[in-house]
């Protein structure tokens, strides 16, 4: 995933934040079907990556839209970033 390296720090955490922001921006304008296709094209990761697959808020894990797209289906728990919800699909 190409990111802008205008910033000095390229540590894993800063790189994950940059990639997560780029993914959020890119997915924002895509219809669910196109976003799903993009997610299917990516090889599976060995594990979850903070700032890309999830963030932590008040001690809770909040899955990203990208993670939920890679999962491929809705779990039915009303996740905040669920791309499969009626409001996100319409």
N, C-alpha and C positions, 0 to 999 in steps of 0.2 A: 504494500500500500504506500504509494508515494506521499510524502508529507513535506511541508516547507521547513527547511532546516535553518531558517534565519535566526532562530534562537540558539544560544550557546550550549545549552544542556541537551544531551542526547542519551541520558540515562534511561533505563527501561521504563521507569515510572513516567517520565516526561514524554517519552516516545509513545507510550500507551495512551496518555492523555491527548496527544496530538492526533493519533489515529482514531481514537474514540470521537473526538470533535469532528474530524473529517467524515467519519461514517455517519454520524448524526446529521450533519449538513447534507450529505449526499442522499441519504434515505428520506429526508423530509419531503422532497418533491416527487418521490417515486410512487407510483401505484403499487399496491400490495403484490400483485402478480409479478411485476418487474423486480421488486425488492426480493421476493422469494427466489426468483431465478438467480439473482446475483448471489444470494446466500448459498444456494445449492452448488454453485460453481467453486466455492472455497473449500479447500481441504479441511477436514476436522482438526481442531486444535487438541493438544494433549490435555489441556485443562482450561479453566476459566481465567480470564485476564481482567484484572481490575481496570476500570475506565473504558474498556472495550465491551466486555460481556456484562459487567455489572458495576454499580457504584455502591458505596456504603452511606446510608443516611440514618442517623440516630440509632446505630447499632444493627440496622436491618440491611439485607442485600436487596438492591433494586435492580432487576434484570433490565438490560438495554433492549431496545427494539431489535438491534442486530442479533443478540443472543436468541431472542424469541423467534426471529425469522429463521435462524440456523436450526433451531429445534424442529420447526416445520409444522407444528400444530398448536392449537390453543389448549391449555391445561384446564380452563374453566374457572380459574381462581380470581379472575378480574385484575390481572397484572396491569400496573399503571401504563406500561409501554406496549401493551399487547397490540400487534398489528392486525389481529384477526377479529377484533371487536367490531360490532356493527358500526360504531362511529368512525373507526379507523378505515374500514373497508369502503364506506360510502364517500 
